[in-house]
Amino acid sequence: MFLTPNAKKGLKDFDRTFSLIVLNADGTGNLVGVFELFPLLSEVFTHRLRNEGLEVSKVANEEDPTLEVVINEFTLDLAKGKWIVKMNYTNHLIKDAKVRSSQTIDGTAERLKVTGKSDAEKILGELLSDMVNRLDVQRLFQQAGL
């Protein structure tokens, strides 16, 4: 569970689902769907990688490099009148069953609690966007020599 006890109290009616809206270059957005946390993270990373021009497949092909994303931490807390989100994840570029390069991304975001759930959704969305956009696929491939 990614919610701390204080966050659970602040989000009394939270149903553990998130709406994913992907913004277009013109600022309009498309509703992709409603997801629980881990399917949401998978979908967000899939969109990010496709935007990089990469092919994303659920089935690994032994000949192609594989990007493994490991979520080490994802928490939402409510402390001292602030929503606090922490996220840490590690990317591994794997080729021929060996990790060829790695990258760890770590971040925290805070926002004053004003009205409740909408604040938490906004800060989660902002941090998730920022953290996923820090993924440097080109650097992973360069470090791997691929």
Rosetta blueprint (number, residue, H / E / L):
1 M L
2 F L
3 L E
4 T L
5 P H
6 N H
7 A H
8 K H
9 K H
10 G H
11 L L
12 K L
13 D L
14 F L
15 D L
16 R L
17 T L
18 F E
19 S E
20 L E
21 I E
22 V E
23 L E
24 N L
25 A L
26 D L
27 G L
28 T L
29 G E
30 N E
31 L E
32 V E
33 G E
34 V E
35 F E
36 E L
37 L H
38 F H
39 P H
40 L H
41 L H
42 S H
43 E H
44 V H
45 F H
46 T H
47 H H
48 R H
49 L H
50 R H
51 N H
52 E L
53 G L
54 L L
55 E L
56 V L
57 S L
58 K L
59 V L
60 A L
61 N L
62 E L
63 E L
64 D L
65 P L
66 T E
67 L E
68 E E
69 V E
70 V E
71 I E
72 N E
73 E E
74 F E
75 T E
76 L E
77 D E
78 L E
79 A E
80 K L
81 G L
82 K E
83 W E
84 I E
85 V E
86 K E
87 M E
88 N E
89 Y E
90 T E
91 N E
92 H E
93 L E
94 I E
95 K E
96 D L
97 A L
98 K E
99 V E
100 R E
101 S E
102 S E
103 Q E
104 T E
105 I E
106 D E
107 G E
108 T E
109 A E
110 E E
111 R E
112 L E
113 K L
114 V L
115 T L
116 G L
117 K H
118 S H
119 D H
120 A H
121 E H
122 K H
123 I H
124 L H
125 G H
126 E H
127 L H
128 L H
129 S H
130 D H
131 M H
132 V H
133 N H
134 R L
135 L L
136 D L
137 V H
138 Q H
139 R H
140 L H
141 F H
142 Q H
143 Q H
144 A H
145 G L
146 L L
